[in-house]
Amino acid sequence: MSQYQIAVSGAARGVSVEDGKELAIAMGAAIAKAGHSLLTGATIGLPNYAAEGYKAAGGRMSVGLSPAASKVEHVMKYRLPTEAYDTILYTGLHYIGRDTLLITSADGVISIGGRLGTLHEFTIAMESETPIAFLQGAGGVSTEIEGLLELSKPLRNADAVMFGDNSEKLITQLTKFLDKENAKYKHIYKTK
């Protein structure tokens, strides 16, 4: 079985958090069951729900990438959570830099719902050719991505963008895509 670093992107606040909470928890659990590591922006809302679902399902490594420069700043200034993470990298890069580091550190991205930050992470994934899958059902930016892709044609990596409404099926689809893309490097991604 291959093991990848999967980032979860999604809204911290807003309607899609309410509509996507159970979807995010289920996605975190699906990532854990698939044997992957979890990365998030160490923020509230959907990414944190995914991290909670991941830990509850026995996930082995959840990593948060914080916009803050320290744990004190993370908790006191940004008011962000710490409990669902095995470790948090305090980047000091604020949200814009943190988003770039998060997406480019991931082998693949799962996006749920979202607002402007999620759109930013999507564009980073497209520009860095990081595969991204959208778990539909939470509303937000994720519902608009297919239209944006139509406006952006032709795309050099359109097959690296996936859509689905089932957590387990979507993480399986993303894993299969990553396995195919990394076939000649499978010895690097194998679990022990």
Contacts in CASP RR format, 6 or more apart in sequence:
PFRMAT RR
TARGET T0000
AUTHOR 0000-0000-0000
METHOD contacts of the structure
MODEL  1
MSQYQIAVSGAARGVSVEDGKELAIAMGAAIAKAGHSLLTGATIGLPNYA
AEGYKAAGGRMSVGLSPAASKVEHVMKYRLPTEAYDTILYTGLHYIGRDT
LLITSADGVISIGGRLGTLHEFTIAMESETPIAFLQGAGGVSTEIEGLLE
LSKPLRNADAVMFGDNSEKLITQLTKFLDKENAKYKHIYKTK
1 35 0 8 1.000
1 190 0 8 1.000
1 191 0 8 1.000
2 175 0 8 1.000
2 178 0 8 1.000
2 179 0 8 1.000
2 182 0 8 1.000
2 186 0 8 1.000
2 189 0 8 1.000
2 190 0 8 1.000
2 191 0 8 1.000
3 35 0 8 1.000
3 36 0 8 1.000
3 37 0 8 1.000
3 189 0 8 1.000
3 190 0 8 1.000
3 191 0 8 1.000
4 36 0 8 1.000
4 37 0 8 1.000
4 107 0 8 1.000
4 108 0 8 1.000
4 175 0 8 1.000
4 178 0 8 1.000
4 189 0 8 1.000
5 36 0 8 1.000
5 37 0 8 1.000
5 38 0 8 1.000
5 39 0 8 1.000
5 63 0 8 1.000
5 105 0 8 1.000
5 106 0 8 1.000
5 107 0 8 1.000
5 108 0 8 1.000
6 31 0 8 1.000
6 36 0 8 1.000
6 37 0 8 1.000
6 38 0 8 1.000
6 39 0 8 1.000
6 106 0 8 1.000
6 107 0 8 1.000
6 108 0 8 1.000
6 109 0 8 1.000
6 110 0 8 1.000
6 171 0 8 1.000
6 174 0 8 1.000
7 38 0 8 1.000
7 39 0 8 1.000
7 40 0 8 1.000
7 41 0 8 1.000
7 102 0 8 1.000
7 103 0 8 1.000
7 105 0 8 1.000
7 106 0 8 1.000
7 108 0 8 1.000
7 109 0 8 1.000
7 110 0 8 1.000
7 121 0 8 1.000
8 24 0 8 1.000
8 27 0 8 1.000
8 28 0 8 1.000
8 31 0 8 1.000
8 38 0 8 1.000
8 39 0 8 1.000
8 40 0 8 1.000
8 46 0 8 1.000
8 47 0 8 1.000
8 50 0 8 1.000
8 51 0 8 1.000
8 109 0 8 1.000
8 110 0 8 1.000
8 111 0 8 1.000
8 112 0 8 1.000
9 40 0 8 1.000
9 47 0 8 1.000
9 102 0 8 1.000
9 103 0 8 1.000
9 109 0 8 1.000
9 110 0 8 1.000
9 111 0 8 1.000
9 112 0 8 1.000
9 114 0 8 1.000
9 117 0 8 1.000
9 118 0 8 1.000
9 121 0 8 1.000
9 122 0 8 1.000
9 132 0 8 1.000
10 16 0 8 1.000
10 24 0 8 1.000
10 45 0 8 1.000
10 46 0 8 1.000
10 47 0 8 1.000
10 111 0 8 1.000
10 112 0 8 1.000
10 113 0 8 1.000
10 114 0 8 1.000
10 115 0 8 1.000
10 117 0 8 1.000
10 118 0 8 1.000
10 121 0 8 1.000
11 17 0 8 1.000
11 45 0 8 1.000
11 46 0 8 1.000
11 112 0 8 1.000
11 113 0 8 1.000
11 114 0 8 1.000
11 115 0 8 1.000
11 118 0 8 1.000
11 138 0 8 1.000
11 140 0 8 1.000
11 141 0 8 1.000
12 43 0 8 1.000
12 44 0 8 1.000
12 45 0 8 1.000
12 46 0 8 1.000
12 47 0 8 1.000
12 115 0 8 1.000
13 44 0 8 1.000
13 45 0 8 1.000
13 115 0 8 1.000
14 115 0 8 1.000
15 139 0 8 1.000
15 140 0 8 1.000
16 46 0 8 1.000
16 112 0 8 1.000
16 113 0 8 1.000
16 114 0 8 1.000
16 115 0 8 1.000
16 138 0 8 1.000
16 139 0 8 1.000
16 140 0 8 1.000
16 141 0 8 1.000
16 142 0 8 1.000
17 45 0 8 1.000
17 46 0 8 1.000
17 49 0 8 1.000
17 138 0 8 1.000
19 113 0 8 1.000
19 137 0 8 1.000
19 138 0 8 1.000
19 139 0 8 1.000
20 46 0 8 1.000
20 49 0 8 1.000
20 112 0 8 1.000
20 113 0 8 1.000
20 137 0 8 1.000
20 138 0 8 1.000
20 139 0 8 1.000
21 45 0 8 1.000
21 46 0 8 1.000
21 49 0 8 1.000
23 46 0 8 1.000
23 112 0 8 1.000
23 135 0 8 1.000
23 137 0 8 1.000
23 138 0 8 1.000
23 167 0 8 1.000
24 45 0 8 1.000
24 46 0 8 1.000
24 47 0 8 1.000
24 49 0 8 1.000
24 50 0 8 1.000
24 53 0 8 1.000
24 112 0 8 1.000
24 138 0 8 1.000
25 49 0 8 1.000
25 50 0 8 1.000
25 52 0 8 1.000
25 53 0 8 1.000
25 56 0 8 1.000
26 53 0 8 1.000
26 167 0 8 1.000
26 168 0 8 1.000
27 50 0 8 1.000
27 110 0 8 1.000
27 112 0 8 1.000
27 135 0 8 1.000
27 167 0 8 1.000
27 170 0 8 1.000
27 171 0 8 1.000
28 38 0 8 1.000
28 50 0 8 1.000
28 51 0 8 1.000
28 53 0 8 1.000
28 54 0 8 1.000
28 57 0 8 1.000
28 167 0 8 1.000
29 53 0 8 1.000
29 54 0 8 1.000
29 56 0 8 1.000
29 57 0 8 1.000
29 167 0 8 1.000
30 167 0 8 1.000
30 168 0 8 1.000
30 170 0 8 1.000
30 171 0 8 1.000
31 38 0 8 1.000
31 50 0 8 1.000
31 54 0 8 1.000
31 59 0 8 1.000
31 110 0 8 1.000
31 171 0 8 1.000
32 38 0 8 1.000
32 53 0 8 1.000
32 54 0 8 1.000
32 55 0 8 1.000
32 57 0 8 1.000
32 58 0 8 1.000
32 59 0 8 1.000
32 60 0 8 1.000
33 57 0 8 1.000
33 168 0 8 1.000
34 171 0 8 1.000
34 172 0 8 1.000
34 175 0 8 1.000
35 59 0 8 1.000
35 60 0 8 1.000
35 191 0 8 1.000
36 171 0 8 1.000
36 175 0 8 1.000
37 60 0 8 1.000
37 61 0 8 1.000
37 62 0 8 1.000
37 63 0 8 1.000
38 50 0 8 1.000
38 51 0 8 1.000
38 54 0 8 1.000
38 59 0 8 1.000
38 61 0 8 1.000
38 62 0 8 1.000
38 63 0 8 1.000
39 62 0 8 1.000
39 63 0 8 1.000
39 64 0 8 1.000
39 65 0 8 1.000
39 102 0 8 1.000
39 105 0 8 1.000
39 106 0 8 1.000
40 47 0 8 1.000
40 48 0 8 1.000
40 50 0 8 1.000
40 51 0 8 1.000
40 62 0 8 1.000
40 63 0 8 1.000
40 64 0 8 1.000
40 65 0 8 1.000
40 102 0 8 1.000
41 47 0 8 1.000
41 64 0 8 1.000
41 65 0 8 1.000
41 66 0 8 1.000
41 67 0 8 1.000
41 98 0 8 1.000
41 99 0 8 1.000
41 102 0 8 1.000
42 48 0 8 1.000
42 64 0 8 1.000
42 65 0 8 1.000
42 66 0 8 1.000
42 74 0 8 1.000
42 80 0 8 1.000
42 81 0 8 1.000
42 82 0 8 1.000
42 85 0 8 1.000
42 88 0 8 1.000
43 80 0 8 1.000
43 81 0 8 1.000
44 79 0 8 1.000
44 80 0 8 1.000
44 81 0 8 1.000
46 112 0 8 1.000
46 113 0 8 1.000
46 114 0 8 1.000
46 138 0 8 1.000
48 81 0 8 1.000
48 84 0 8 1.000
50 110 0 8 1.000
50 112 0 8 1.000
51 62 0 8 1.000
51 64 0 8 1.000
51 84 0 8 1.000
51 85 0 8 1.000
52 84 0 8 1.000
53 84 0 8 1.000
54 62 0 8 1.000
54 84 0 8 1.000
55 62 0 8 1.000
55 84 0 8 1.000
61 86 0 8 1.000
62 84 0 8 1.000
62 85 0 8 1.000
62 86 0 8 1.000
63 85 0 8 1.000
63 86 0 8 1.000
63 87 0 8 1.000
63 88 0 8 1.000
63 89 0 8 1.000
64 85 0 8 1.000
64 87 0 8 1.000
64 88 0 8 1.000
64 89 0 8 1.000
65 88 0 8 1.000
65 89 0 8 1.000
65 91 0 8 1.000
65 98 0 8 1.000
65 101 0 8 1.000
65 102 0 8 1.000
65 105 0 8 1.000
66 74 0 8 1.000
66 78 0 8 1.000
66 80 0 8 1.000
66 88 0 8 1.000
66 89 0 8 1.000
66 90 0 8 1.000
66 91 0 8 1.000
66 92 0 8 1.000
66 98 0 8 1.000
67 78 0 8 1.000
67 91 0 8 1.000
67 92 0 8 1.000
67 93 0 8 1.000
67 94 0 8 1.000
67 95 0 8 1.000
67 97 0 8 1.000
67 98 0 8 1.000
68 74 0 8 1.000
68 77 0 8 1.000
68 78 0 8 1.000
68 80 0 8 1.000
68 90 0 8 1.000
68 91 0 8 1.000
68 92 0 8 1.000
69 90 0 8 1.000
69 91 0 8 1.000
69 92 0 8 1.000
70 90 0 8 1.000
71 82 0 8 1.000
71 88 0 8 1.000
71 90 0 8 1.000
73 90 0 8 1.000
73 92 0 8 1.000
74 80 0 8 1.000
74 82 0 8 1.000
74 88 0 8 1.000
74 90 0 8 1.000
75 82 0 8 1.000
82 88 0 8 1.000
91 97 0 8 1.000
91 98 0 8 1.000
91 101 0 8 1.000
92 98 0 8 1.000
93 100 0 8 1.000
93 101 0 8 1.000
95 117 0 8 1.000
96 120 0 8 1.000
99 117 0 8 1.000
99 120 0 8 1.000
99 121 0 8 1.000
99 124 0 8 1.000
100 124 0 8 1.000
102 121 0 8 1.000
103 109 0 8 1.000
103 121 0 8 1.000
103 124 0 8 1.000
103 125 0 8 1.000
103 128 0 8 1.000
103 130 0 8 1.000
104 124 0 8 1.000
104 128 0 8 1.000
104 130 0 8 1.000
106 130 0 8 1.000
107 130 0 8 1.000
107 131 0 8 1.000
107 178 0 8 1.000
107 182 0 8 1.000
107 189 0 8 1.000
108 125 0 8 1.000
108 130 0 8 1.000
108 131 0 8 1.000
108 132 0 8 1.000
108 133 0 8 1.000
108 174 0 8 1.000
108 178 0 8 1.000
109 121 0 8 1.000
109 125 0 8 1.000
109 130 0 8 1.000
109 131 0 8 1.000
109 132 0 8 1.000
109 133 0 8 1.000
110 132 0 8 1.000
110 133 0 8 1.000
110 134 0 8 1.000
110 135 0 8 1.000
110 170 0 8 1.000
110 171 0 8 1.000
110 174 0 8 1.000
111 118 0 8 1.000
111 121 0 8 1.000
111 122 0 8 1.000
111 132 0 8 1.000
111 133 0 8 1.000
111 134 0 8 1.000
111 135 0 8 1.000
111 141 0 8 1.000
111 142 0 8 1.000
111 145 0 8 1.000
112 134 0 8 1.000
112 135 0 8 1.000
112 138 0 8 1.000
112 142 0 8 1.000
113 135 0 8 1.000
113 137 0 8 1.000
113 138 0 8 1.000
113 139 0 8 1.000
113 140 0 8 1.000
113 141 0 8 1.000
113 142 0 8 1.000
113 143 0 8 1.000
114 138 0 8 1.000
114 139 0 8 1.000
114 140 0 8 1.000
114 141 0 8 1.000
114 142 0 8 1.000
115 140 0 8 1.000
115 141 0 8 1.000
116 141 0 8 1.000
117 141 0 8 1.000
118 140 0 8 1.000
118 141 0 8 1.000
118 142 0 8 1.000
119 141 0 8 1.000
122 132 0 8 1.000
122 141 0 8 1.000
122 145 0 8 1.000
124 130 0 8 1.000
125 131 0 8 1.000
125 132 0 8 1.000
126 132 0 8 1.000
126 152 0 8 1.000
126 155 0 8 1.000
126 157 0 8 1.000
126 161 0 8 1.000
129 156 0 8 1.000
129 157 0 8 1.000
129 160 0 8 1.000
130 160 0 8 1.000
131 160 0 8 1.000
131 161 0 8 1.000
131 162 0 8 1.000
131 174 0 8 1.000
131 177 0 8 1.000
131 178 0 8 1.000
131 181 0 8 1.000
132 160 0 8 1.000
132 161 0 8 1.000
132 162 0 8 1.000
133 161 0 8 1.000
133 162 0 8 1.000
133 163 0 8 1.000
133 164 0 8 1.000
133 170 0 8 1.000
133 171 0 8 1.000
133 173 0 8 1.000
133 174 0 8 1.000
134 142 0 8 1.000
134 145 0 8 1.000
134 161 0 8 1.000
134 162 0 8 1.000
134 163 0 8 1.000
134 164 0 8 1.000
135 142 0 8 1.000
135 164 0 8 1.000
135 165 0 8 1.000
135 167 0 8 1.000
135 170 0 8 1.000
136 142 0 8 1.000
136 143 0 8 1.000
136 163 0 8 1.000
136 164 0 8 1.000
136 165 0 8 1.000
137 143 0 8 1.000
137 165 0 8 1.000
145 161 0 8 1.000
145 163 0 8 1.000
146 163 0 8 1.000
149 155 0 8 1.000
149 158 0 8 1.000
149 161 0 8 1.000
155 161 0 8 1.000
159 177 0 8 1.000
160 177 0 8 1.000
162 170 0 8 1.000
162 173 0 8 1.000
162 174 0 8 1.000
162 177 0 8 1.000
164 170 0 8 1.000
164 173 0 8 1.000
178 189 0 8 1.000
179 186 0 8 1.000
179 189 0 8 1.000
182 188 0 8 1.000
182 189 0 8 1.000
END
